[in-house]
Amino acid sequence: MSKKAKQMLVAYGLVIPAFMVVMLTVAYPILAAVIKSFQDPKTGEFTWANYTYFFTDPVQLKNLLYTLYVVIMTVVIAIVVAYLLALYLRFTKSKIAKTIGTLYLLPRFVPAMCAVYAMITIIRDSGLINRIGLLFGKDIHLGMMYHASGIITMNLWFNIPFAALMITAGLGAIPDSIIEGARDVGAGKFKTFTSMILPLSLKDVVVASTFVFMSNVGSFTTPYLMGGTSPKMLGIALFDQFNKYLAYNRSAALSVIMFLICSVSAFVYIYSNLKEKEWEK
């Protein structure tokens, strides 16, 4: 056996165990779920009923639209705030900016459960804000618990620092010479931003948006603790189908639907990376 053949055997021998683990723990469960989603729970025959249920049942359709609303609002607000924060941190050289640059990542190190319960104690009708208002004779009821606004607010706590970190890294890669060159030819701040900064950082904004979108489609902790009984986020709806109703085929179908929703964002992410050179033009 030649030396090259031995090297190939060693290489394949090292790769095959990891490949088998991925196939058994990732690929096989996904394939099994897809197959199960097309099976009738009683006869095992092929059917579309598990999918049509989620698009024809009023409750499930409301859950789907509710989830898309919460996720899209989270993405839009998180990206806008994160971009403004990233611009401030990148182009401001003050002590306040340095302090914010040190502290803005702290929410990422707070356990999700602790953060959600902390937010609940603040915004619920008998929470901190209400008690402060009572001291001044005002009975404040924010109405954010068991409402989309509360879930969105909590999502922003987690996603703004993450998005700001990605966008700040992208802005940091823009050379100061480009900004100075634009100013030297007479471009104002707004023109410099629209013609130089925004185009060069747009790819990072798109990538951050895709990650925020995907991370919130199947979120569970926040909707479970702060969401209402109807409508529900898809993560909670999936939990109900699997644990409450024991509808395993419908659970598989909903999992595939959630995967397809996320795949749209994943496609945008992959496309933006493949077109990386186009973003730099």
Secondary structure, DSSP 4 states (H G I P E B T S, - for coil): --HHHHHHHHHHHHHHHHHHHHIIIIIHHHHHHHHHHTB-TTT--B-SHHHHHHHHSHHHHHHHHHHHHHHHHHHHHHHHHHHHHHHHHHH--SHHHHHHHHHTTGGGGS-HHHHHHHHHHHHSTTSHHHHHHHHTT-------TTSHHHHHHHHHHHHHHHHHHHHHHHHHTS-HHHHHHHHHTT--HHHHIIIIIHHHHHHHHHHHHHHHHHHHHT--HHHHHH--SSS--HHHHHHIIIIIS--HHHHHHHHHHHHHHHHHHHHHHHHHHHTHHHHT-
